[in-house]
Amino acid sequence: MCSSDLTALNGKYLLQLGEIGACVKQLMLEAAVRDKFGELACRIFRLLLRKKGGGVDRSPLKLELKQLAELALLPEREARPLLMKLLQNDYVLMQELPRTVDHNPRTTTYLWHVDLEAAYRTLERSMFLSVANLFSRMAHERSEHALALATVPQPGAPLAPAAEQLSEAQQAEARLAQRKLDCLENSILLVHQAAMKMRII
């Protein structure tokens, strides 16, 4: 921000909330890529997120495998499978530039790049798929331990008569089953919260 802008604001700083939100959203995306594919894949992904130019042209970089491997300080044989994993999961895109009319792979240039909005949609789908899987696991645990869970008292409720007749092992099984359900429910809330944050920002 230039000095004239600061003067107009009486010497105070102006927060660019839109840019801050975009940075937070991108950091969430990078963290998801790192957790799913590893640190090296995230390094490659971050390089492809860089923008070219400093003026009006702020489009994402499009790089060949050789360029990308050099920038990531990785040999091509290590960078290639990481890129393929990211491509298969829709986090990066590949553009073919054939130099001959027969589209011979030997004379075709392959450029790797990221469509940020598409990557966000991919992450969102992944999050909601995780929520669906967690709900399925919850339903399985409830049916698998239905008898034991029926004896677990709800907070503030008196101990069920059936619970008093359980052995130590059965009571331990009931407590373990309830802990599993509590953990699954907490995981659902966390993933859902992250997905909603991606949509709101």
C-alpha positions as semicolon CSV with decimal commas, in nm:
position;residue;x (nm);y (nm);z (nm)
1;M;0,000;0,000;0,000
2;C;0,144;0,339;-0,099
3;S;0,177;0,640;0,131
4;S;-0,112;0,828;-0,036
5;D;-0,341;0,533;0,044
6;L;-0,232;0,547;0,408
7;T;-0,299;0,922;0,419
8;A;-0,651;0,864;0,288
9;L;-0,702;0,615;0,570
10;N;-0,568;0,856;0,835
11;G;-0,247;0,654;0,865
12;K;-0,429;0,327;0,945
13;Y;-0,385;-0,005;0,770
14;L;-0,664;-0,160;0,565
15;L;-0,714;-0,536;0,590
16;Q;-0,784;-0,707;0,259
17;L;-1,024;-0,967;0,399
18;G;-1,084;-1,122;0,058
19;E;-0,713;-1,187;0,006
20;I;-0,672;-1,317;0,363
21;G;-0,963;-1,556;0,309
22;A;-0,817;-1,676;-0,022
23;C;-0,482;-1,742;0,148
24;V;-0,647;-1,940;0,428
25;K;-0,845;-2,144;0,175
26;Q;-0,533;-2,219;-0,029
27;L;-0,340;-2,320;0,285
28;M;-0,620;-2,566;0,370
29;L;-0,592;-2,711;0,020
30;E;-0,213;-2,745;0,046
31;A;-0,244;-2,911;0,388
32;A;-0,495;-3,163;0,247
33;V;-0,259;-3,246;-0,043
34;R;0,033;-3,288;0,199
35;D;-0,169;-3,516;0,431
36;K;-0,294;-3,731;0,144
37;F;0,009;-3,751;-0,086
38;G;0,308;-3,652;0,127
39;E;0,548;-3,361;0,157
40;L;0,717;-3,408;-0,183
41;A;0,385;-3,408;-0,370
42;C;0,285;-3,096;-0,179
43;R;0,612;-2,929;-0,283
44;I;0,528;-2,994;-0,649
45;F;0,169;-2,879;-0,597
46;R;0,284;-2,551;-0,438
47;L;0,513;-2,482;-0,733
48;L;0,221;-2,522;-0,973
49;L;0,012;-2,284;-0,761
50;R;0,263;-2,003;-0,815
51;K;0,145;-1,724;-1,044
52;K;0,345;-1,593;-1,337
53;G;0,395;-1,225;-1,399
54;G;0,363;-0,936;-1,160
55;G;0,104;-0,724;-1,339
56;V;-0,226;-0,804;-1,504
57;D;-0,120;-1,153;-1,610
58;R;-0,147;-1,355;-1,288
59;S;-0,236;-1,690;-1,443
60;P;-0,101;-2,014;-1,291
61;L;0,229;-2,154;-1,411
62;K;0,233;-2,431;-1,671
63;L;0,548;-2,637;-1,649
64;E;0,699;-2,938;-1,819
65;L;0,806;-3,233;-1,607
66;K;1,176;-3,146;-1,645
67;Q;1,123;-2,785;-1,534
68;L;0,903;-2,890;-1,244
69;A;1,148;-3,155;-1,125
70;E;1,435;-2,903;-1,133
71;L;1,237;-2,643;-0,936
72;A;1,128;-2,906;-0,682
73;L;1,488;-3,033;-0,651
74;L;1,372;-3,384;-0,741
75;P;1,484;-3,631;-1,007
76;E;1,227;-3,677;-1,283
77;R;1,177;-4,044;-1,191
78;E;1,050;-3,932;-0,847
79;A;0,846;-3,635;-0,966
80;R;0,659;-3,828;-1,239
81;P;0,470;-4,076;-1,014
82;L;0,378;-3,796;-0,772
83;L;0,234;-3,592;-1,057
84;M;0,040;-3,895;-1,181
85;K;-0,116;-3,945;-0,836
86;L;-0,218;-3,580;-0,824
87;L;-0,358;-3,607;-1,178
88;Q;-0,555;-3,924;-1,102
89;N;-0,713;-3,753;-0,802
90;D;-0,798;-3,435;-1,000
91;Y;-0,569;-3,199;-0,809
92;V;-0,353;-3,113;-1,113
93;L;-0,420;-3,101;-1,487
94;M;-0,208;-3,190;-1,789
95;Q;-0,222;-3,007;-2,121
96;E;-0,095;-3,171;-2,439
97;L;0,075;-2,956;-2,703
98;P;0,143;-3,175;-3,009
99;R;0,413;-3,047;-3,243
100;T;0,302;-3,273;-3,530
101;V;-0,040;-3,348;-3,677
102;D;-0,020;-3,718;-3,590
103;H;-0,009;-3,640;-3,214
104;N;0,298;-3,857;-3,169
105;P;0,374;-3,878;-2,793
106;R;0,747;-3,842;-2,865
107;T;0,694;-3,502;-3,022
108;T;0,423;-3,384;-2,783
109;T;0,493;-3,137;-2,502
110;Y;0,308;-3,202;-2,176
111;L;0,243;-2,905;-1,951
112;W;0,134;-2,950;-1,590
113;H;-0,081;-2,690;-1,414
114;V;-0,346;-2,637;-1,144
115;D;-0,699;-2,507;-1,189
116;L;-0,748;-2,371;-0,837
117;E;-1,129;-2,370;-0,841
118;A;-1,137;-2,728;-0,974
119;A;-0,891;-2,832;-0,700
120;Y;-1,119;-2,675;-0,438
121;R;-1,416;-2,872;-0,574
122;T;-1,208;-3,191;-0,564
123;L;-1,118;-3,129;-0,200
124;E;-1,481;-3,054;-0,114
125;R;-1,596;-3,381;-0,276
126;S;-1,327;-3,566;-0,082
127;M;-1,445;-3,410;0,244
128;F;-1,811;-3,501;0,192
129;L;-1,711;-3,853;0,087
130;S;-1,520;-3,879;0,416
131;V;-1,832;-3,766;0,605
132;A;-2,040;-4,032;0,426
133;N;-1,782;-4,300;0,510
134;L;-1,777;-4,192;0,874
135;F;-2,158;-4,214;0,892
136;S;-2,139;-4,565;0,743
137;R;-1,878;-4,665;0,999
138;M;-2,099;-4,524;1,276
139;A;-2,397;-4,728;1,158
140;H;-2,179;-5,040;1,147
141;E;-2,049;-4,984;1,500
142;R;-2,404;-4,926;1,630
143;S;-2,532;-5,252;1,480
144;E;-2,219;-5,446;1,580
145;H;-2,242;-5,341;1,946
146;A;-2,616;-5,276;1,974
147;L;-2,662;-5,485;2,290
148;A;-2,364;-5,334;2,468
149;L;-2,461;-4,978;2,370
150;A;-2,815;-5,030;2,500
151;T;-2,670;-5,059;2,851
152;V;-2,467;-4,737;2,829
153;P;-2,652;-4,466;3,030
154;Q;-2,704;-4,128;2,870
155;P;-2,558;-3,824;3,050
156;G;-2,776;-3,739;3,351
157;A;-2,984;-4,057;3,319
158;P;-2,989;-4,326;3,591
159;L;-2,798;-4,649;3,534
160;A;-3,007;-4,898;3,337
161;P;-3,100;-5,217;3,532
162;A;-2,942;-5,429;3,256
163;A;-2,610;-5,250;3,306
164;E;-2,587;-5,361;3,669
165;Q;-2,598;-5,727;3,562
166;L;-2,308;-5,695;3,316
167;S;-1,970;-5,847;3,388
168;E;-1,657;-5,632;3,401
169;A;-1,563;-5,741;3,048
170;Q;-1,909;-5,654;2,912
171;Q;-1,903;-5,313;3,080
172;A;-1,558;-5,248;2,931
173;E;-1,690;-5,347;2,585
174;A;-1,984;-5,109;2,626
175;R;-1,756;-4,821;2,726
176;L;-1,520;-4,891;2,435
177;A;-1,809;-4,903;2,187
178;Q;-1,940;-4,570;2,316
179;R;-1,591;-4,413;2,292
180;K;-1,567;-4,527;1,928
181;L;-1,901;-4,364;1,849
182;D;-1,798;-4,044;2,026
183;C;-1,473;-4,029;1,825
184;L;-1,656;-4,092;1,497
185;E;-1,912;-3,824;1,576
186;N;-1,636;-3,576;1,662
187;S;-1,456;-3,658;1,335
188;I;-1,776;-3,598;1,137
189;L;-1,819;-3,258;1,300
190;L;-1,457;-3,159;1,229
191;V;-1,465;-3,262;0,862
192;H;-1,806;-3,100;0,810
193;Q;-1,681;-2,780;0,974
194;A;-1,376;-2,774;0,743
195;A;-1,597;-2,831;0,436
196;M;-1,830;-2,548;0,536
197;K;-1,531;-2,322;0,593
198;M;-1,412;-2,395;0,237
199;R;-1,753;-2,289;0,104
200;I;-1,788;-1,976;0,316
201;I;-1,440;-1,827;0,265
